[in-house]
Amino acid sequence: MALESALITHGFAPPANLDIARQMETAVRAEGALPATIAILDGEARIGLSDEELVRLAASATDRSTRKVSLRDLPLLVAQGTGGDAGGANGGTTVAATMHLAHRAGIRVFCTGGIGGVHRGHPEDVSADLTALASTPIVTVCAGAKAILDLPRTLEVLETHGVPVIGYTTDEFPAFYSRWSGLGVDARVETPEEVARITQARAALGLPAALLVCVPIPEADELPAEEAEAAIARAVAEAEEEDIGGKALTPFLLARMVELTGGRARKANEALLLNNARTAAHIARALQEIADKE
């Protein structure tokens, strides 16, 4: 199963970025699946990193030349690596880029923290994650969309593009830091086997969209919705005042959330990442068991 790497290069600062990357891979292996962290190293798309490469990627987070790589960036960085220059570009792949590379490699399950979506106050600013979800048939396990986004509009875009939103042991779309958003999902499942059966049905129907499996953060680790929303509102207002947008917006908002909550947002983020990794591993195993019987 696939793991993204933008969280290593742009989501967590060293040394926490390397620690969480290793913890996620360890959690996946402990549940009987094989982790493949995807990234761009020396201008080459890597499907699965060695520990030495993880260390190198984590260290590159402090290098301004290290890119946050979405779909539009992939050919640009890969071309740099094949142009004969010594050493190509390095980058952490976003949800969209990781999904694309994982699907090309034949991987059926992908795990992230929270997907991108529609930005608050800027409905024209829509993450490439949503179009990737509409066109890449891979199981995507997350804790909903990042709570700094406009969640109702994000769900509307997913509905428009035919992406099934599945609540894993929940009837509500999780709000990343919090278990509840007040927004519904398309279906609720209780087990990885149910997810596997839906995945098989989608494949048999020839549908192109991903299956978005939304897992609520463990109750002991969540931020109360009111506290999270107050911090988000302040962070968004500060971003507006400082005219921060584009690729810089999400890292800025996530960093401010950590500061405004005294580090609790970071701990919540780490907890949901590990929970998602374990859940994704269970789903990957369930899919493999079906394949073994065919």
C-alpha positions as CSV (number, residue, x, y, z in Angstrom):
1,M,0.0,0.0,0.0
2,A,1.1,3.6,-0.8
3,L,2.1,6.4,1.6
4,E,2.5,10.0,0.5
5,S,5.6,12.0,1.2
6,A,4.5,15.7,1.1
7,L,3.9,15.3,4.8
8,I,7.6,14.5,5.2
9,T,8.8,17.5,3.1
10,H,6.2,20.1,3.9
11,G,3.9,18.7,6.7
12,F,6.3,18.2,9.6
13,A,9.5,19.9,10.5
14,P,12.7,17.8,11.2
15,P,13.1,15.6,13.1
16,A,9.4,14.9,13.6
17,N,9.0,14.3,9.9
18,L,11.3,11.3,9.8
19,D,9.9,10.0,13.0
20,I,6.3,9.9,11.8
21,A,7.3,8.5,8.4
22,R,9.1,5.6,10.1
23,Q,6.2,5.1,12.5
24,M,3.7,4.9,9.7
25,E,5.8,2.3,7.8
26,T,6.2,0.3,11.0
27,A,2.5,0.4,11.7
28,V,1.7,-0.9,8.2
29,R,4.2,-3.8,8.5
30,A,2.8,-4.7,12.0
31,E,-0.6,-5.2,10.4
32,G,0.7,-7.5,7.7
33,A,1.0,-5.2,4.7
34,L,3.9,-3.7,2.8
35,P,4.4,0.1,2.9
36,A,5.6,1.9,-0.2
37,T,6.4,5.6,0.5
38,I,6.3,7.4,-2.8
39,A,8.5,10.5,-3.5
40,I,10.7,12.1,-6.2
41,L,14.4,11.7,-5.6
42,D,17.0,13.0,-8.1
43,G,14.2,13.6,-10.6
44,E,13.0,10.0,-10.4
45,A,9.7,8.8,-9.2
46,R,10.4,6.2,-6.4
47,I,7.8,3.7,-5.4
48,G,8.9,2.7,-2.0
49,L,11.9,4.2,-0.2
50,S,14.7,2.6,1.8
51,D,15.3,3.9,5.3
52,E,18.4,5.7,4.0
53,E,16.2,7.4,1.4
54,L,13.7,8.3,4.0
55,V,16.4,10.0,6.0
56,R,17.6,11.9,3.0
57,L,14.1,13.0,2.0
58,A,13.4,14.1,5.6
59,A,16.6,16.1,5.8
60,S,15.7,17.8,2.5
61,A,12.7,19.5,4.1
62,T,14.9,22.4,5.2
63,D,16.1,22.8,1.6
64,R,14.1,25.4,-0.3
65,S,14.7,23.6,-3.6
66,T,12.7,20.6,-2.3
67,R,9.3,20.8,-4.0
68,K,5.8,20.0,-3.0
69,V,4.9,17.8,-6.0
70,S,1.4,17.7,-7.3
71,L,0.3,16.3,-10.7
72,R,1.3,19.3,-12.8
73,D,4.8,19.2,-11.2
74,L,5.6,15.5,-11.9
75,P,6.8,15.9,-15.6
76,L,8.8,19.0,-14.7
77,L,10.8,17.3,-11.9
78,V,11.2,14.0,-13.8
79,A,12.5,15.9,-16.8
80,Q,15.1,17.5,-14.7
81,G,16.3,14.1,-13.6
82,T,16.6,12.9,-17.2
83,G,18.3,15.9,-18.7
84,G,21.8,14.8,-18.1
85,D,22.5,17.2,-15.2
86,A,24.1,15.9,-12.1
87,G,21.5,15.3,-9.5
88,G,17.8,15.9,-10.2
89,A,15.1,17.6,-8.2
90,N,13.7,16.2,-5.0
91,G,10.1,16.5,-3.8
92,G,7.4,15.2,-1.6
93,T,4.3,13.9,-3.5
94,T,0.9,15.2,-2.6
95,V,-2.3,13.1,-2.5
96,A,-2.9,13.6,-6.2
97,A,0.6,12.8,-7.3
98,T,1.0,9.8,-5.0
99,M,-2.4,8.4,-6.2
100,H,-1.3,8.7,-9.8
101,L,2.1,7.0,-9.3
102,A,0.7,4.3,-7.0
103,H,-2.0,3.4,-9.5
104,R,0.5,3.2,-12.3
105,A,2.5,0.8,-10.1
106,G,-0.5,-1.5,-9.6
107,I,-1.0,-0.5,-5.9
108,R,-4.6,-0.7,-4.8
109,V,-4.6,1.1,-1.5
110,F,-3.3,4.5,-0.5
111,C,-3.1,6.2,2.9
112,T,-2.9,9.9,3.8
113,G,-3.8,12.2,6.6
114,G,-6.4,14.4,5.1
115,I,-7.2,15.1,1.4
116,G,-7.1,18.6,-0.1
117,G,-10.3,20.3,-1.1
118,V,-12.0,23.7,-1.6
119,H,-10.4,26.5,0.3
120,R,-12.4,28.6,2.7
121,G,-13.5,31.9,1.2
122,H,-12.0,31.0,-2.1
123,P,-14.3,28.5,-3.9
124,E,-12.2,28.9,-7.1
125,D,-9.2,27.4,-5.2
126,V,-9.8,23.7,-5.6
127,S,-7.1,21.1,-4.8
128,A,-5.9,18.8,-7.6
129,D,-6.6,16.0,-5.1
130,L,-10.3,16.2,-5.9
131,T,-9.9,15.8,-9.7
132,A,-7.4,13.0,-9.0
133,L,-9.9,11.2,-6.8
134,A,-12.4,11.5,-9.6
135,S,-10.2,9.8,-12.1
136,T,-7.9,7.4,-10.2
137,P,-9.5,4.1,-9.1
138,I,-7.6,3.5,-5.9
139,V,-8.8,3.1,-2.3
140,T,-7.8,6.3,-0.5
141,V,-7.9,6.1,3.3
142,C,-8.0,9.5,5.1
143,A,-9.4,11.3,8.1
144,G,-11.6,13.3,5.9
145,A,-10.4,16.6,4.3
146,K,-8.1,18.9,6.1
147,A,-10.3,20.9,8.6
148,I,-8.8,24.2,7.4
149,L,-10.9,23.8,4.2
150,D,-14.5,24.4,3.3
151,L,-15.8,20.9,4.1
152,P,-19.4,21.3,2.7
153,R,-18.1,22.6,-0.7
154,T,-15.4,19.9,-0.8
155,L,-18.1,17.2,-0.4
156,E,-20.2,18.8,-3.1
157,V,-17.3,18.6,-5.5
158,L,-16.7,14.9,-4.6
159,E,-20.4,14.2,-5.2
160,T,-20.3,16.0,-8.6
161,H,-17.4,13.9,-9.7
162,G,-18.9,10.6,-8.5
163,V,-16.5,9.8,-5.7
164,P,-18.1,7.5,-3.1
165,V,-17.4,8.8,0.5
166,I,-17.4,5.9,2.9
167,G,-17.5,6.4,6.7
168,Y,-15.3,3.8,8.4
169,T,-17.3,3.1,11.7
170,T,-19.0,6.5,11.4
171,D,-22.0,8.1,9.8
172,E,-20.3,11.5,9.6
173,F,-17.5,12.9,7.4
174,P,-14.6,13.3,9.9
175,A,-13.2,16.8,10.3
176,F,-9.5,15.8,10.5
177,Y,-8.6,17.0,14.0
178,S,-12.1,16.2,15.2
179,R,-14.4,13.1,14.8
180,W,-17.5,15.1,13.9
181,S,-18.3,17.7,11.2
182,G,-22.1,17.5,11.1
183,L,-21.8,16.3,7.5
184,G,-22.9,12.9,6.2
185,V,-21.2,10.2,4.2
186,D,-22.6,8.1,1.4
187,A,-22.3,4.8,3.3
188,R,-21.0,3.4,6.6
189,V,-18.9,0.3,6.9
190,E,-17.6,-1.5,10.0
191,T,-14.9,-3.8,8.6
192,P,-12.1,-3.8,6.0
193,E,-13.9,-6.7,4.3
194,E,-16.8,-4.4,3.5
195,V,-14.5,-1.9,1.9
196,A,-12.9,-4.7,-0.1
197,R,-16.3,-5.8,-1.4
198,I,-17.2,-2.3,-2.4
199,T,-13.9,-1.9,-4.2
200,Q,-14.5,-5.1,-6.1
201,A,-17.9,-4.0,-7.1
202,R,-16.6,-0.6,-8.3
203,A,-13.9,-2.4,-10.4
204,A,-16.5,-4.8,-11.9
205,L,-18.6,-1.8,-13.0
206,G,-15.6,-0.1,-14.6
207,L,-16.0,3.1,-12.6
208,P,-13.0,5.5,-12.8
209,A,-13.2,7.2,-9.4
210,A,-11.4,6.4,-6.2
211,L,-13.1,5.0,-3.1
212,L,-12.7,7.6,-0.3
213,V,-12.6,5.8,3.0
214,C,-12.9,8.3,5.9
215,V,-11.6,7.2,9.3
216,P,-12.3,9.3,12.4
217,I,-9.3,10.3,14.6
218,P,-9.2,8.2,17.8
219,E,-11.4,9.8,20.4
220,A,-8.6,10.2,22.9
221,D,-6.5,12.2,20.4
222,E,-9.1,14.5,18.9
223,L,-9.3,18.3,19.3
224,P,-12.8,19.4,20.4
225,A,-14.5,20.8,17.3
226,E,-15.1,24.2,18.9
227,E,-11.4,24.6,19.8
228,A,-10.2,23.4,16.4
229,E,-12.6,25.8,14.6
230,A,-11.6,28.8,16.6
231,A,-7.9,28.1,15.8
232,I,-8.7,27.5,12.1
233,A,-10.7,30.8,11.9
234,R,-7.8,32.7,13.3
235,A,-5.2,31.0,11.1
236,V,-7.3,31.7,8.0
237,A,-7.7,35.3,8.9
238,E,-4.0,35.7,9.4
239,A,-3.3,34.1,6.0
240,E,-5.7,36.6,4.4
241,E,-4.0,39.5,6.1
242,E,-0.5,38.3,5.0
243,D,-1.8,37.5,1.4
244,I,-0.6,33.9,1.6
245,G,-2.0,31.6,-1.0
246,G,-1.2,28.9,-3.5
247,K,1.0,26.1,-2.4
248,A,2.2,28.1,0.6
249,L,-1.3,28.3,2.1
250,T,-1.9,24.8,3.5
251,P,1.6,24.5,5.1
252,F,1.1,27.9,6.7
253,L,-2.3,27.1,8.1
254,L,-1.2,23.7,9.4
255,A,1.8,25.3,11.1
256,R,-0.3,28.0,12.7
257,M,-2.7,25.4,14.0
258,V,0.1,23.7,15.8
259,E,1.2,27.0,17.3
260,L,-2.3,28.2,18.2
261,T,-3.2,24.9,20.0
262,G,0.1,24.6,21.9
263,G,1.2,21.6,19.9
264,R,-2.0,19.6,20.3
265,A,-2.8,19.9,16.6
266,R,0.5,18.2,15.7
267,K,-0.2,15.4,18.2
268,A,-3.7,14.9,16.7
269,N,-2.2,14.8,13.2
270,E,0.3,12.2,14.2
271,A,-2.4,10.1,15.8
272,L,-4.7,10.1,12.9
273,L,-1.9,9.3,10.4
274,L,-1.0,6.2,12.4
275,N,-4.6,5.2,12.8
276,N,-5.2,5.6,9.0
277,A,-2.1,3.6,8.2
278,R,-3.3,0.7,10.3
279,T,-6.8,0.8,8.8
280,A,-5.3,1.0,5.2
281,A,-3.2,-2.0,6.0
282,H,-6.3,-4.0,7.1
283,I,-8.0,-3.0,3.8
284,A,-5.0,-4.0,1.7
285,R,-5.0,-7.4,3.4
286,A,-8.7,-7.9,2.8
287,L,-8.3,-7.1,-0.9
288,Q,-5.4,-9.5,-1.1
289,E,-7.4,-12.3,0.5
290,I,-10.2,-11.8,-2.1
291,A,-7.6,-11.9,-4.9
292,D,-6.0,-15.1,-3.5
293,K,-9.4,-16.8,-3.6
294,E,-10.1,-15.9,-7.3
